[in-house]
Amino acid sequence: MQKDALILLPDALALLPDALALSTDVLALLPDTLVLLPYVLALSADALTLQGIAKFNLLWINEMLY
């Protein structure tokens, strides 16, 4: 088992710079994500409102038809 770990070590070390670069990218994107979050929440609320209106209209139309 230890021999396998030693064989994999160079690959892990080679991947480390890529992992660090991705970590930096994630941290750079975090502020943008936090800025977009309120907009996403607002759109979600709007979608729920529209669903409620559509459901109300459907029930109202069905009530009028029957």
Buried (B, 14 or more C-beta within 10 A) or exposed (E): EEEEEEEEEEEEEEEEEEEEEEEEEEEEEEEEEEEEEEEEEEEEEEEEEEEEEEEEEEEEEEEEEE
